[in-house]
Amino acid sequence: MDNTSTISRPTLVIITGMSGAGKTIAVQSMEDLGFFCVDNLPPVLIPKFAELIDQSQGRIGKVALVIDLRGREFFTALSESLNYIREHYTLHYEILFLDATDSVLVQRYKETRRRHPLAPEGMPLEGIHAERKLLEDLKGWATQVIDTSNIKPGQLKDKIASRFTDLDRNSLAVNVTSFGFKYGVPIDADLIFDVRFLPNPHYVENLRPKTGQDGEVYDYVMKWPETQTFLAKLLDMLQYLIPLYHKEGKSQVVIGIGCTGGKHRSVAIAEYLGRMLSAGETEAVRVGHRDAERDRHG
């Protein structure tokens, strides 16, 4: 398949986020998708690339820039550059923000024996805290946030490929993901719904080893009146919200469905929502299960 033609209009992707969260893997992935990539570009030069794309008459349609914010002046320059693009070009741009938990980032620095750029003489955690504070506003601007704490490099590449190849720019990508609260709330979720109030298949011996993707568990979760009432209200709210998100200009929305272990109830509810939301004509819906297999054999 020729990936270079899947995104129809000129696109500029800005890759940023926490040091150690996977920006190198991300830019390699974008190169594989046919993007022209530049690493560690000063934000003040972003308008020059926008001009280059605009004047190329389609010859340069996909550019990815890695912006590594090491100081407040860089953040100010990025803000000014993005405002300039909005005012002077019709170019579509996205901000991909990579994040990970503090403990994971510290471990990665230990494994690579690197020094954190914001704490060259101190402990990595000091630099991580300083960088997280610096990037707080930028993360709010991001069109996509990926938490790389619990995913392998290959999985990160798959996430990026699914976002920047098959996605129709005229649709809103809806990602429904199940998770277990005991493993932490997904930081990239826009909406979180807690389904721990539903009857738990974990306490049914023959259902415990299975997941919500198995028919017996799915039927068990769905058979309760409180499940049906909850789903009717939730689906009604989502069908109201999603078109508004689309109208506001969001390119994707991540819906997190959580139960205790992320194996039974949340998986079944996520599967149901995925099927129901896919019935719409304007949304691209994907369903994922972050924690369903964690204690499959436990």
Backbone as CSV, one residue per row, in Angstrom:
resi,resn,N_x,N_y,N_z,CA_x,CA_y,CA_z,C_x,C_y,C_z
1,MET,0.853,-1.202,0.000,0.000,0.000,0.000,0.878,1.237,0.000
2,ASP,0.498,2.212,-0.779,1.252,3.469,-0.843,0.711,4.407,0.209
3,ASN,1.447,4.550,1.324,0.989,5.395,2.424,1.066,6.869,2.105
4,THR,1.825,7.247,1.090,2.052,8.658,0.825,0.800,9.351,0.310
5,SER,-0.216,8.586,-0.086,-1.400,9.214,-0.658,-2.607,9.172,0.256
6,THR,-2.455,8.622,1.462,-3.605,8.428,2.321,-4.044,9.710,3.002
7,ILE,-3.194,10.684,3.155,-3.593,11.976,3.720,-3.674,12.965,2.580
8,SER,-4.863,13.444,2.269,-5.109,14.143,1.020,-4.649,15.589,1.043
9,ARG,-4.709,16.260,2.148,-4.340,17.669,2.149,-3.039,17.865,2.914
10,PRO,-2.307,18.947,2.619,-1.022,19.171,3.287,-1.142,19.120,4.795
11,THR,-0.245,18.418,5.423,-0.326,18.200,6.862,1.031,18.438,7.508
12,LEU,1.019,19.193,8.585,2.202,19.426,9.389,1.948,18.823,10.768
13,VAL,2.800,17.899,11.170,2.674,17.260,12.472,3.838,17.714,13.347
14,ILE,3.522,18.251,14.503,4.541,18.663,15.466,4.601,17.597,16.556
15,ILE,5.762,16.965,16.686,5.962,15.911,17.671,6.705,16.503,18.859
16,THR,6.117,16.407,20.025,6.753,16.942,21.214,6.348,16.093,22.412
17,GLY,6.721,16.513,23.600,6.378,15.768,24.806,7.575,15.611,25.730
18,MET,7.419,14.714,26.684,8.433,14.512,27.705,9.680,13.830,27.126
19,SER,10.835,14.264,27.572,12.080,13.617,27.181,12.071,12.181,27.702
20,GLY,12.350,11.243,26.814,12.329,9.841,27.197,11.004,9.157,26.953
21,ALA,10.009,9.887,26.422,8.685,9.301,26.212,8.528,8.636,24.854
22,GLY,9.525,8.768,23.956,9.453,8.048,22.690,9.453,8.897,21.446
23,LYS,9.960,10.123,21.530,9.940,10.991,20.345,10.809,10.439,19.213
24,THR,11.916,9.788,19.551,12.778,9.208,18.508,12.045,8.122,17.738
25,ILE,11.338,7.266,18.446,10.551,6.218,17.788,9.442,6.837,16.952
26,ALA,8.836,7.895,17.473,7.746,8.553,16.755,8.223,9.127,15.427
27,VAL,9.358,9.803,15.431,9.832,10.403,14.178,10.262,9.326,13.189
28,GLN,10.797,8.211,13.680,11.114,7.096,12.791,9.853,6.538,12.153
29,SER,8.783,6.481,12.926,7.505,5.995,12.411,6.968,6.925,11.334
30,MET,7.088,8.235,11.567,6.606,9.194,10.575,7.411,9.105,9.278
31,GLU,8.714,8.876,9.402,9.539,8.682,8.209,9.072,7.471,7.417
32,ASP,8.735,6.399,8.124,8.241,5.199,7.458,6.926,5.455,6.725
33,LEU,6.154,6.424,7.200,4.876,6.759,6.575,5.027,7.772,5.443
34,GLY,6.261,8.139,5.125,6.499,9.047,4.011,6.538,10.508,4.367
35,PHE,6.613,10.831,5.664,6.719,12.224,6.083,8.159,12.716,5.926
36,PHE,8.283,13.981,5.537,9.576,14.653,5.578,9.788,15.111,7.010
37,CYS,10.825,14.613,7.669,10.995,14.826,9.104,12.237,15.655,9.412
38,VAL,12.095,16.542,10.390,13.213,17.343,10.876,13.221,17.234,12.396
39,ASP,14.364,16.869,12.953,14.478,16.659,14.389,15.033,17.905,15.078
40,ASN,14.479,18.199,16.262,14.983,19.264,17.129,15.012,20.620,16.427
41,LEU,13.906,20.967,15.803,13.812,22.232,15.075,13.429,23.355,16.020
42,PRO,14.122,24.498,15.973,13.681,25.655,16.765,12.282,26.080,16.335
43,PRO,11.375,26.298,17.260,9.989,26.635,16.896,9.865,27.867,16.022
44,VAL,10.817,28.805,16.122,10.731,30.032,15.343,10.791,29.746,13.841
45,LEU,11.293,28.559,13.445,11.419,28.216,12.026,10.185,27.492,11.478
46,ILE,9.204,27.212,12.315,8.023,26.497,11.856,7.313,27.230,10.716
47,PRO,7.112,28.563,10.782,6.459,29.241,9.652,7.192,29.056,8.332
48,LYS,8.514,28.908,8.367,9.266,28.678,7.126,8.860,27.358,6.481
49,PHE,8.641,26.336,7.318,8.212,25.054,6.772,6.772,25.131,6.265
50,ALA,5.942,25.902,6.945,4.573,26.086,6.469,4.578,26.761,5.099
51,GLU,5.449,27.740,4.936,5.575,28.422,3.637,6.073,27.457,2.563
52,LEU,7.028,26.612,2.931,7.576,25.636,1.985,6.482,24.679,1.514
53,ILE,5.677,24.193,2.445,4.587,23.281,2.090,3.575,23.995,1.204
54,ASP,3.238,25.226,1.541,2.227,25.979,0.824,2.662,26.270,-0.612
55,GLN,3.947,26.522,-0.817,4.448,26.882,-2.144,4.862,25.677,-2.984
56,SER,4.828,24.492,-2.393,5.299,23.310,-3.127,4.261,22.767,-4.099
57,GLN,3.024,23.300,-4.045,1.933,22.881,-4.923,1.716,21.371,-4.868
58,GLY,1.734,20.841,-3.641,1.449,19.425,-3.451,2.642,18.504,-3.475
59,ARG,3.808,19.021,-3.873,4.993,18.144,-3.931,5.479,17.771,-2.533
60,ILE,5.303,18.677,-1.586,5.618,18.382,-0.186,4.306,18.468,0.587
61,GLY,3.732,17.324,0.887,2.420,17.323,1.503,2.399,16.886,2.948
62,LYS,3.490,16.259,3.395,3.495,15.716,4.752,4.842,16.009,5.415
63,VAL,4.789,16.797,6.478,6.003,17.191,7.205,5.786,16.931,8.691
64,ALA,6.793,16.351,9.325,6.763,16.137,10.774,7.972,16.818,11.391
65,LEU,7.738,17.631,12.405,8.799,18.376,13.074,8.859,17.967,14.540
66,VAL,10.047,17.592,15.007,10.233,17.274,16.416,10.675,18.539,17.135
67,ILE,9.849,18.987,18.067,10.150,20.190,18.831,10.444,19.771,20.262
68,ASP,11.645,20.031,20.706,12.073,19.656,22.045,12.173,20.928,22.875
69,LEU,11.167,21.174,23.708,11.109,22.441,24.432,12.007,22.390,25.663
70,ARG,13.097,23.140,25.620,14.056,23.132,26.732,14.026,24.427,27.520
71,GLY,13.180,25.358,27.144,13.140,26.638,27.847,11.850,27.369,27.552
72,ARG,11.523,28.331,28.394,10.271,29.056,28.229,10.243,29.848,26.932
73,GLU,11.403,30.314,26.490,11.425,31.087,25.259,11.033,30.226,24.062
74,PHE,11.333,28.923,24.117,10.930,28.024,23.043,9.406,27.888,23.023
75,PHE,8.800,27.788,24.209,7.347,27.662,24.294,6.675,28.898,23.707
76,THR,7.185,30.087,24.016,6.630,31.329,23.487,6.749,31.365,21.964
77,ALA,7.906,30.936,21.442,8.119,30.925,19.996,7.163,29.948,19.313
78,LEU,6.908,28.817,19.948,5.983,27.846,19.368,4.578,28.423,19.300
79,SER,4.148,29.070,20.367,2.821,29.681,20.395,2.674,30.722,19.294
80,GLU,3.675,31.557,19.134,3.622,32.598,18.104,3.626,31.989,16.703
81,SER,4.407,30.922,16.511,4.484,30.279,15.200,3.155,29.640,14.815
82,LEU,2.495,28.983,15.751,1.220,28.348,15.455,0.141,29.392,15.170
83,ASN,0.174,30.487,15.895,-0.773,31.577,15.617,-0.553,32.145,14.220
84,TYR,0.709,32.242,13.808,1.040,32.760,12.480,0.492,31.829,11.399
85,ILE,0.638,30.520,11.610,0.137,29.554,10.638,-1.379,29.659,10.505
86,ARG,-2.068,29.786,11.635,-3.530,29.883,11.602,-3.988,31.117,10.833
87,GLU,-3.233,32.205,10.944,-3.633,33.464,10.331,-3.289,33.546,8.845
88,HIS,-2.237,32.820,8.417,-1.725,33.021,7.061,-1.871,31.815,6.137
89,TYR,-2.179,30.639,6.653,-2.231,29.449,5.808,-3.476,28.624,6.135
90,THR,-3.898,27.823,5.151,-4.980,26.860,5.372,-4.416,25.491,5.730
91,LEU,-3.146,25.442,5.977,-2.446,24.198,6.293,-3.050,23.516,7.520
92,HIS,-3.261,22.219,7.407,-3.735,21.435,8.552,-2.528,21.025,9.395
93,TYR,-2.577,21.323,10.681,-1.474,20.879,11.538,-2.012,20.173,12.768
94,GLU,-1.209,19.275,13.290,-1.553,18.538,14.492,-0.369,18.545,15.448
95,ILE,-0.665,18.413,16.731,0.380,18.317,17.748,0.258,16.949,18.406
96,LEU,1.300,16.142,18.251,1.366,14.821,18.867,2.237,14.928,20.110
97,PHE,1.631,14.690,21.264,2.330,14.829,22.547,2.542,13.447,23.142
98,LEU,3.803,13.118,23.423,4.158,11.834,24.017,4.445,12.015,25.504
99,ASP,3.864,11.146,26.310,4.007,11.268,27.753,4.267,9.891,28.351
100,ALA,4.679,9.869,29.597,4.852,8.637,30.365,4.889,9.034,31.834
101,THR,4.679,8.071,32.706,4.702,8.369,34.133,6.123,8.707,34.588
102,ASP,6.217,9.424,35.687,7.535,9.792,36.217,8.396,8.560,36.482
103,SER,7.808,7.513,37.057,8.589,6.330,37.404,9.138,5.642,36.164
104,VAL,8.348,5.590,35.104,8.811,4.976,33.859,9.927,5.809,33.233
105,LEU,9.768,7.135,33.237,10.808,7.992,32.660,12.117,7.861,33.436
106,VAL,12.030,7.810,34.765,13.247,7.636,35.572,13.922,6.323,35.216
107,GLN,13.151,5.256,35.087,13.718,3.954,34.759,14.392,3.971,33.392
108,ARG,13.797,4.664,32.439,14.398,4.738,31.100,15.716,5.503,31.135
109,TYR,15.776,6.549,31.953,17.041,7.276,32.072,18.101,6.406,32.731
110,LYS,17.701,5.600,33.693,18.658,4.695,34.337,19.187,3.660,33.352
111,GLU,18.292,3.145,32.511,18.691,2.102,31.569,19.639,2.636,30.506
112,THR,19.418,3.879,30.068,20.261,4.447,29.007,21.463,5.216,29.554
113,ARG,21.449,5.460,30.879,22.518,6.223,31.540,22.650,7.635,30.977
114,ARG,21.544,8.144,30.489,21.521,9.523,29.996,21.236,10.476,31.139
115,ARG,21.606,11.740,30.944,21.256,12.808,31.874,20.053,13.555,31.326
116,HIS,19.171,13.932,32.237,18.015,14.706,31.782,18.476,16.094,31.360
117,PRO,17.984,16.596,30.194,18.458,17.897,29.695,18.191,19.064,30.625
118,LEU,17.179,18.956,31.486,16.879,20.047,32.409,17.492,19.835,33.791
119,ALA,18.227,18.755,33.959,18.918,18.508,35.234,20.245,17.817,34.957
120,PRO,21.122,18.474,34.201,22.385,17.830,33.813,23.270,17.460,34.995
121,GLU,23.144,18.173,36.099,23.985,17.887,37.259,23.190,17.292,38.422
122,GLY,21.866,17.143,38.224,21.028,16.663,39.319,20.414,15.323,39.026
123,MET,19.396,14.976,39.822,18.697,13.717,39.668,17.708,13.814,38.502
124,PRO,17.508,12.717,37.751,16.564,12.753,36.623,15.172,13.220,37.023
125,LEU,14.710,12.842,38.212,13.358,13.204,38.624,13.195,14.715,38.740
126,GLU,14.251,15.426,39.131,14.170,16.885,39.205,13.913,17.480,37.829
127,GLY,14.633,16.978,36.833,14.437,17.459,35.474,13.063,17.099,34.928
128,ILE,12.576,15.905,35.265,11.259,15.469,34.806,10.173,16.382,35.355
129,HIS,10.266,16.714,36.642,9.270,17.602,37.243,9.307,18.984,36.587
130,ALA,10.511,19.490,36.329,10.640,20.804,35.710,10.079,20.793,34.289
131,GLU,10.372,19.730,33.548,9.895,19.635,32.172,8.377,19.477,32.130
132,ARG,7.821,18.687,33.033,6.378,18.479,33.045,5.645,19.798,33.299
133,LYS,6.194,20.603,34.200,5.605,21.907,34.479,5.683,22.815,33.253
134,LEU,6.805,22.766,32.565,7.018,23.602,31.386,6.061,23.238,30.253
135,LEU,5.758,21.944,30.127,4.957,21.456,29.010,3.470,21.365,29.322
136,GLU,3.075,21.790,30.503,1.691,21.614,30.942,0.694,22.245,29.974
137,ASP,0.930,23.474,29.559,0.009,24.148,28.648,0.038,23.513,27.261
138,LEU,1.228,23.163,26.793,1.353,22.579,25.455,0.577,21.271,25.359
139,LYS,0.603,20.489,26.416,-0.143,19.230,26.411,-1.633,19.489,26.201
140,GLY,-2.121,20.604,26.738,-3.526,20.956,26.544,-3.851,21.328,25.110
141,TRP,-2.857,21.766,24.354,-3.078,22.105,22.947,-3.087,20.873,22.046
142,ALA,-2.526,19.786,22.508,-2.268,18.631,21.660,-3.563,18.073,21.063
143,THR,-3.486,17.661,19.796,-4.604,16.984,19.160,-4.585,15.496,19.478
144,GLN,-3.421,14.980,19.868,-3.348,13.593,20.316,-2.276,13.465,21.386
145,VAL,-2.618,12.801,22.480,-1.670,12.483,23.544,-1.537,10.973,23.619
146,ILE,-0.304,10.472,23.589,-0.066,9.030,23.708,0.765,8.784,24.958
147,ASP,0.245,7.968,25.836,0.967,7.551,27.038,1.758,6.293,26.700
148,THR,3.072,6.388,26.715,3.923,5.264,26.319,4.396,4.436,27.505
149,SER,3.826,4.668,28.692,4.313,3.989,29.898,4.249,2.478,29.777
150,ASN,3.152,1.964,29.221,2.927,0.520,29.215,2.869,-0.075,27.820
151,ILE,3.450,0.606,26.839,3.443,0.054,25.486,4.870,-0.090,24.966
152,LYS,5.059,-1.063,24.120,6.362,-1.337,23.524,6.560,-0.458,22.290
153,PRO,7.819,-0.314,21.832,8.075,0.527,20.646,7.221,0.144,19.447
154,GLY,7.039,-1.149,19.224,6.228,-1.585,18.091,4.779,-1.153,18.216
155,GLN,4.269,-1.152,19.453,2.891,-0.718,19.673,2.734,0.787,19.450
156,LEU,3.769,1.543,19.831,3.737,2.981,19.579,3.722,3.253,18.076
157,LYS,4.519,2.524,17.329,4.526,2.686,15.877,3.157,2.372,15.288
158,ASP,2.505,1.338,15.813,1.173,0.981,15.312,0.161,2.087,15.589
159,LYS,0.245,2.688,16.792,-0.669,3.775,17.126,-0.492,4.954,16.172
160,ILE,0.763,5.290,15.907,1.039,6.420,15.022,0.595,6.109,13.594
161,ALA,0.851,4.890,13.151,0.455,4.503,11.793,-1.059,4.562,11.630
162,SER,-1.795,4.087,12.645,-3.253,4.094,12.533,-3.797,5.523,12.532
163,ARG,-3.086,6.424,13.203,-3.562,7.820,13.275,-3.294,8.582,11.991
164,PHE,-2.147,8.336,11.357,-1.727,9.195,10.251,-1.755,8.513,8.888
165,THR,-2.433,7.375,8.775,-2.614,6.777,7.448,-4.082,6.583,7.142
166,ASP,-4.752,5.709,7.885,-6.105,5.305,7.514,-7.175,6.308,7.886
167,LEU,-6.856,7.289,8.702,-7.883,8.192,9.199,-8.362,9.160,8.121
168,ASP,-9.649,9.187,7.912,-10.279,10.156,7.011,-10.369,11.493,7.726
169,ARG,-9.777,12.528,7.157,-9.750,13.829,7.819,-11.139,14.453,7.951
170,ASN,-12.129,13.898,7.214,-13.464,14.444,7.346,-14.236,13.791,8.479
171,SER,-13.624,12.842,9.160,-14.315,12.171,10.251,-13.581,12.409,11.558
172,LEU,-14.293,12.151,12.624,-13.715,12.230,13.957,-13.354,10.819,14.390
173,ALA,-12.124,10.608,14.800,-11.701,9.295,15.283,-12.159,9.129,16.724
174,VAL,-12.942,8.100,16.971,-13.427,7.796,18.316,-12.715,6.534,18.791
175,ASN,-11.931,6.667,19.840,-11.203,5.534,20.399,-11.806,5.170,21.751
176,VAL,-12.344,3.970,21.838,-12.926,3.474,23.083,-11.950,2.464,23.672
177,THR,-11.479,2.725,24.888,-10.502,1.826,25.488,-10.938,1.422,26.894
178,SER,-10.862,0.133,27.170,-11.148,-0.347,28.519,-9.854,-0.346,29.325
179,PHE,-9.982,-0.242,30.649,-8.791,-0.230,31.500,-9.182,-0.643,32.909
180,GLY,-8.176,-0.966,33.710,-8.386,-1.291,35.111,-7.912,-0.164,35.994
181,PHE,-8.758,0.286,36.912,-8.369,1.378,37.800,-7.152,1.014,38.649
182,LYS,-6.968,-0.271,38.952,-5.828,-0.640,39.783,-4.505,-0.494,39.048
183,TYR,-4.559,-0.315,37.720,-3.348,-0.073,36.939,-3.198,1.398,36.545
184,GLY,-4.125,2.234,36.995,-4.034,3.659,36.703,-4.967,4.082,35.585
185,VAL,-5.408,5.327,35.656,-6.300,5.895,34.638,-5.468,6.294,33.410
186,PRO,-5.900,5.968,32.192,-5.164,6.383,30.992,-5.113,7.899,30.864
187,ILE,-3.912,8.443,30.756,-3.768,9.903,30.761,-4.197,10.542,29.448
188,ASP,-4.379,9.726,28.395,-4.762,10.304,27.114,-6.268,10.281,26.879
189,ALA,-7.043,9.892,27.893,-8.496,9.818,27.725,-9.131,11.198,27.884
190,ASP,-10.101,11.496,27.017,-10.868,12.739,27.118,-12.053,12.571,28.060
191,LEU,-12.652,11.390,28.059,-13.801,11.091,28.899,-13.548,9.784,29.637
192,ILE,-13.835,9.743,30.931,-13.643,8.544,31.745,-14.984,8.151,32.371
193,PHE,-15.331,6.866,32.242,-16.560,6.362,32.853,-16.230,5.133,33.701
194,ASP,-16.697,5.163,34.926,-16.412,4.125,35.913,-17.589,3.149,35.958
195,VAL,-17.334,1.868,35.628,-18.420,0.875,35.620,-18.253,-0.143,36.743
196,ARG,-17.540,0.240,37.799,-17.350,-0.670,38.921,-18.625,-0.905,39.717
197,PHE,-19.664,-0.153,39.460,-20.931,-0.349,40.164,-21.710,-1.547,39.606
198,LEU,-21.315,-2.064,38.431,-22.026,-3.182,37.819,-21.634,-4.505,38.485
199,PRO,-22.534,-5.505,38.489,-22.189,-6.823,39.028,-20.916,-7.369,38.381
200,ASN,-20.050,-7.966,39.194,-18.700,-8.314,38.760,-18.574,-9.801,38.416
201,PRO,-18.272,-10.137,37.156,-18.075,-11.545,36.770,-16.874,-12.193,37.450
202,HIS,-15.998,-11.400,38.031,-14.824,-11.947,38.716,-15.222,-12.927,39.818
203,TYR,-16.393,-12.722,40.398,-16.829,-13.560,41.507,-17.618,-14.785,41.047
204,VAL,-17.716,-14.981,39.732,-18.314,-16.196,39.172,-17.165,-17.068,38.679
205,GLU,-16.987,-18.212,39.318,-15.756,-18.995,39.135,-15.463,-19.342,37.678
206,ASN,-16.468,-19.778,36.931,-16.205,-20.191,35.556,-16.005,-19.012,34.611
207,LEU,-16.341,-17.770,35.065,-16.147,-16.580,34.233,-14.841,-15.858,34.535
208,ARG,-14.286,-16.112,35.710,-13.106,-15.368,36.167,-11.944,-15.413,35.173
209,PRO,-11.612,-16.573,34.572,-10.452,-16.592,33.664,-10.707,-15.925,32.319
210,LYS,-11.959,-15.658,32.002,-12.306,-15.107,30.687,-12.281,-13.578,30.721
211,THR,-12.520,-12.960,29.564,-12.600,-11.499,29.483,-13.953,-11.089,28.932
212,GLY,-14.206,-9.807,28.922,-15.470,-9.289,28.414,-15.672,-9.493,26.932
213,GLN,-14.646,-9.975,26.227,-14.800,-10.297,24.812,-15.388,-11.694,24.616
214,ASP,-15.350,-12.498,25.671,-15.960,-13.823,25.606,-17.466,-13.702,25.792
215,GLY,-18.212,-14.491,25.037,-19.658,-14.372,25.023,-20.318,-14.535,26.378
216,GLU,-19.809,-15.489,27.183,-20.429,-15.735,28.485,-20.283,-14.529,29.419
217,VAL,-19.107,-13.928,29.409,-18.882,-12.760,30.260,-19.689,-11.573,29.745
218,TYR,-19.658,-11.365,28.440,-20.406,-10.250,27.840,-21.885,-10.349,28.206
219,ASP,-22.461,-11.554,28.050,-23.882,-11.742,28.352,-24.163,-11.508,29.834
220,TYR,-23.243,-11.931,30.697,-23.425,-11.734,32.124,-23.477,-10.240,32.460
221,VAL,-22.555,-9.472,31.900,-22.516,-8.035,32.180,-23.765,-7.346,31.646
222,MET,-24.242,-7.800,30.479,-25.350,-7.116,29.815,-26.720,-7.468,30.379
223,LYS,-26.839,-8.535,31.135,-28.166,-9.014,31.511,-28.827,-8.207,32.626
224,TRP,-28.055,-7.346,33.310,-28.591,-6.657,34.477,-29.345,-5.395,34.074
225,PRO,-30.449,-5.096,34.747,-31.211,-3.872,34.438,-30.372,-2.608,34.581
226,GLU,-29.493,-2.566,35.600,-28.674,-1.361,35.773,-27.695,-1.174,34.622
227,THR,-27.253,-2.282,34.021,-26.383,-2.164,32.844,-27.134,-1.524,31.691
228,GLN,-28.344,-1.987,31.423,-29.111,-1.475,30.302,-29.483,-0.003,30.510
229,THR,-29.825,0.356,31.739,-30.148,1.760,32.017,-28.925,2.643,31.822
230,PHE,-27.787,2.192,32.351,-26.548,2.949,32.212,-26.174,3.130,30.744
231,LEU,-26.244,2.054,29.952,-25.847,2.129,28.550,-26.764,3.054,27.756
232,ALA,-28.047,3.024,28.057,-28.971,3.907,27.349,-28.636,5.374,27.607
233,LYS,-28.343,5.702,28.858,-28.011,7.086,29.206,-26.644,7.478,28.647
234,LEU,-25.667,6.558,28.738,-24.320,6.856,28.252,-24.312,7.041,26.741
235,LEU,-24.974,6.140,26.029,-24.998,6.239,24.569,-25.697,7.518,24.122
236,ASP,-26.757,7.888,24.813,-27.467,9.122,24.476,-26.543,10.328,24.648
237,MET,-25.767,10.343,25.736,-24.855,11.460,25.967,-23.748,11.498,24.920
238,LEU,-23.155,10.343,24.597,-22.068,10.310,23.626,-22.551,10.704,22.241
239,GLN,-23.728,10.276,21.864,-24.260,10.632,20.548,-24.568,12.127,20.459
240,TYR,-24.774,12.748,21.611,-24.933,14.204,21.650,-23.583,14.911,21.595
241,LEU,-22.599,14.390,22.351,-21.313,15.063,22.479,-20.438,14.938,21.237
242,ILE,-20.399,13.756,20.639,-19.430,13.506,19.564,-19.597,14.468,18.389
243,PRO,-20.794,14.723,17.889,-20.920,15.720,16.811,-20.452,17.113,17.224
244,LEU,-20.629,17.454,18.506,-20.173,18.762,18.975,-18.648,18.824,19.006
245,TYR,-18.002,17.728,19.429,-16.543,17.673,19.370,-16.060,17.826,17.937
246,HIS,-16.743,17.146,17.019,-16.375,17.218,15.609,-16.529,18.645,15.087
247,LYS,-17.643,19.273,15.417,-17.900,20.643,14.974,-16.877,21.612,15.528
248,GLU,-16.405,21.353,16.766,-15.423,22.227,17.414,-14.041,22.089,16.788
249,GLY,-13.824,21.019,16.023,-12.564,20.862,15.315,-11.663,19.762,15.832
250,LYS,-12.124,19.016,16.829,-11.309,17.915,17.335,-11.181,16.835,16.270
251,SER,-9.998,16.242,16.182,-9.780,15.174,15.213,-9.964,13.803,15.827
252,GLN,-9.964,13.729,17.161,-10.212,12.446,17.806,-10.703,12.677,19.223
253,VAL,-11.390,11.675,19.761,-11.806,11.675,21.155,-11.544,10.282,21.708
254,VAL,-10.971,10.235,22.905,-10.658,8.966,23.549,-11.602,8.779,24.734
255,ILE,-12.343,7.683,24.721,-13.312,7.376,25.765,-12.778,6.209,26.581
256,GLY,-12.528,6.435,27.862,-12.024,5.389,28.738,-13.148,4.776,29.554
257,ILE,-13.219,3.441,29.551,-14.209,2.699,30.345,-13.434,1.866,31.360
258,GLY,-13.630,2.159,32.652,-12.815,1.516,33.670,-13.595,0.651,34.635
259,CYS,-13.017,-0.504,34.988,-13.505,-1.310,36.101,-12.292,-1.625,36.983
260,THR,-12.410,-2.533,37.894,-11.318,-2.756,38.842,-10.049,-3.255,38.157
261,GLY,-10.164,-4.347,37.407,-8.986,-4.940,36.771,-8.905,-4.744,35.283
262,GLY,-9.939,-4.163,34.664,-9.913,-3.926,33.228,-10.059,-5.187,32.405
263,LYS,-10.748,-6.187,32.958,-10.794,-7.496,32.302,-12.207,-7.927,31.895
264,HIS,-13.206,-7.595,32.712,-14.553,-8.104,32.476,-15.541,-7.002,32.097
265,ARG,-15.979,-6.230,33.103,-17.046,-5.262,32.889,-16.661,-4.182,31.890
266,SER,-15.498,-3.568,32.080,-15.097,-2.471,31.195,-14.913,-2.962,29.758
267,VAL,-14.405,-4.186,29.595,-14.192,-4.736,28.247,-15.534,-4.939,27.542
268,ALA,-16.497,-5.510,28.261,-17.810,-5.748,27.668,-18.489,-4.435,27.276
269,ILE,-18.437,-3.452,28.175,-19.066,-2.157,27.883,-18.381,-1.477,26.700
270,ALA,-17.045,-1.540,26.647,-16.313,-0.936,25.526,-16.683,-1.602,24.206
271,GLU,-16.817,-2.929,24.213,-17.217,-3.639,22.993,-18.597,-3.184,22.536
272,TYR,-19.516,-3.055,23.480,-20.869,-2.598,23.136,-20.838,-1.193,22.541
273,LEU,-20.126,-0.276,23.198,-20.068,1.094,22.700,-19.434,1.150,21.319
274,GLY,-18.396,0.356,21.107,-17.751,0.335,19.803,-18.720,-0.041,18.697
275,ARG,-19.536,-1.061,18.947,-20.502,-1.484,17.933,-21.574,-0.428,17.700
276,MET,-22.070,0.154,18.782,-23.156,1.118,18.645,-22.686,2.411,17.989
277,LEU,-21.500,2.894,18.389,-20.994,4.138,17.808,-20.567,3.952,16.355
278,SER,-20.159,2.743,15.993,-19.763,2.474,14.605,-20.943,2.549,13.658
279,ALA,-22.149,2.509,14.208,-23.337,2.591,13.359,-23.507,3.977,12.752
280,GLY,-22.817,4.981,13.313,-22.870,6.331,12.752,-22.134,6.398,11.424
281,GLU,-22.419,7.405,10.646,-21.839,7.518,9.309,-20.626,8.420,9.254
282,THR,-20.340,9.163,10.320,-19.277,10.169,10.231,-18.085,9.872,11.130
283,GLU,-18.181,8.821,11.983,-17.094,8.565,12.916,-16.327,7.307,12.553
284,ALA,-15.005,7.359,12.745,-14.163,6.172,12.641,-13.924,5.689,14.060
285,VAL,-14.441,4.518,14.407,-14.434,4.033,15.781,-13.461,2.860,15.911
286,ARG,-12.604,2.951,16.937,-11.696,1.843,17.252,-11.875,1.477,18.717
287,VAL,-11.786,0.182,19.006,-11.922,-0.315,20.369,-10.627,-1.010,20.768
288,GLY,-10.129,-0.687,21.959,-8.918,-1.325,22.473,-9.105,-1.692,23.939
289,HIS,-8.318,-2.654,24.390,-8.423,-3.125,25.767,-7.022,-3.135,26.383
290,ARG,-6.746,-2.120,27.198,-5.393,-1.929,27.709,-4.955,-3.034,28.668
291,ASP,-5.854,-3.475,29.539,-5.441,-4.345,30.641,-6.093,-5.721,30.638
292,ALA,-6.837,-6.057,29.590,-7.642,-7.275,29.604,-6.806,-8.548,29.794
293,GLU,-5.592,-8.538,29.287,-4.776,-9.749,29.334,-3.740,-9.742,30.465
294,ARG,-3.753,-8.750,31.311,-2.704,-8.629,32.318,-2.650,-9.829,33.263
295,ASP,-3.810,-10.227,33.794,-3.785,-11.375,34.699,-4.623,-12.516,34.137
296,ARG,-4.531,-12.690,32.833,-5.248,-13.776,32.165,-4.876,-15.129,32.776
297,HIS,-3.597,-15.263,33.136,-3.116,-16.529,33.671,-2.800,-16.426,35.144
298,GLY,-3.250,-15.303,35.788,-2.926,-15.112,37.188,-3.851,-15.885,38.103
